[in-house]
């Protein structure tokens, strides 16, 4: 039970820090910005060797979404874009990490 309290306290401290930062407190905070490149989804999927249905399933998106990304009708945003960038760097990352 002590672990739960410790985890809760750490989460609350982080939320308190975020609230202070949003209210303008900037001393003692370090901000990290990461530039995520525009992904070439078809090329990234190609590196994995997976079919469209298998790749879509592996990253948790509908097949239609993946097809729209690959054909340029839509663009991945937010977490999907980050995940694709990670897969582009290490094509086996999803299978390796989720198999654990």
PyMOL commands that set and color helices and strands:
alter all, ss='L'
color gray80, all
select helices_A, chain A and resi 2-22+41-48+52-59+63-70+78-89+93-98
alter helices_A, ss='H'
color red, helices_A
deselect
rebuild
show_as cartoon
